[in-house]
Amino acid sequence: MQNRNYTVGRRTFVGATAFGLAAFTTPGLLAEELTQTPRMTEGPFYPDKLPLDTDNDLIVVNDDVTPAIGEITHLTGRVLTSSGSPVRGATVEIWQVDGNGVYLHSRSGGNKPRDANFQGFGRFLTSNKGEYYFRTVKPVPYPGRTPHIHVLVKKGDRQLICTQLFLADQKERNERDGLYSRIGDKKLQDSVTVEFRKMEDSKLGELAANFDIVLGVTPEDA
């Protein structure tokens, strides 16, 4: 694992209503421990050269006005301990393929063109309630893999978890995916399988998805 000691991006793409996209409540937090999010491989396509723009709005690069190709998705969630306590001040990173199925990586895509308007990678610092927020596109499949988004959580140089989230509407592809199948336990698979729902008030056909990340650590350890 490389030493990735860098700061949160220069732009903060969060308005007053950003966290209103999700309820940020988890039933039974005090009644029982939450299911810990399974750890998964970082994979070969963590960006080998980070973009200059690493904020949490992946559908535009810097101040460009041309958006990325794909279904705009508002991805929200919380980083929690297994007892339900929020993990504050953690850096959440995501990376994924663009609408053409290409990562922000020199060895990805072959001859396929990369969408230059898709940032491909972003990061966000969790709030006092452990909340995070990204604007991205709904992931598409690429050869050998079901659609997914890579997620890494860390504090300083310490990695807390690396995992992947999968789409609930890709059941057949998920079942054929080697990494998804390797999780084994259905309860754990369900914990990383996310609904991408149409936002009723969106004239652009935007989607909303919520993915809570549960760590097997105490607040002090995190």
BELGI-V956989 format. One record per backbone hydrogen bond with DSSP energy under -0.5 kcal/mol. CO is the residue of the C=O (numbers start at 1). NH is the residue of the N-H. Records with the same first field share a line. If there is no record, write none. Layout:
CO->NH, NH
This chain:
2->4
3->5
4->6
11->13
12->14
15->18
17->20
18->21
19->22
26->29
28->32
43->46
52->54
54->9, 123
56->58, 135
57->60
58->119
59->68
60->62
61->64
65->67
70->72
71->138
72->207
73->75, 136
74->76, 209
75->134
76->211
77->132
78->80, 213
79->87
80->215
81->84
82->34
85->81
86->88
87->90
90->92, 126
91->93, 154
92->124
93->152
94->122
95->150
98->101
102->98
103->105
105->108
109->112
114->116
115->118
117->119
120->96
122->94
124->92, 126
126->89
127->130
130->79
131->127
132->77
134->75, 136
135->58, 59
136->73
142->145
145->142
147->167
149->165
150->95
151->163
152->93
153->160, 161
154->91
155->158
157->159
158->155
161->153
162->40
163->151
165->149
166->194
167->170
170->174
171->175
172->176
173->177
174->177
177->181
178->182
179->183
180->183, 184
181->184
183->185
185->189
186->190
187->191
188->192
189->192
190->193
192->166, 194
194->168
195->197
197->208
198->200
199->202
201->203
202->205
206->199
207->74
208->197
209->76
212->214
213->80, 215
214->37
215->82, 217
217->82
218->222
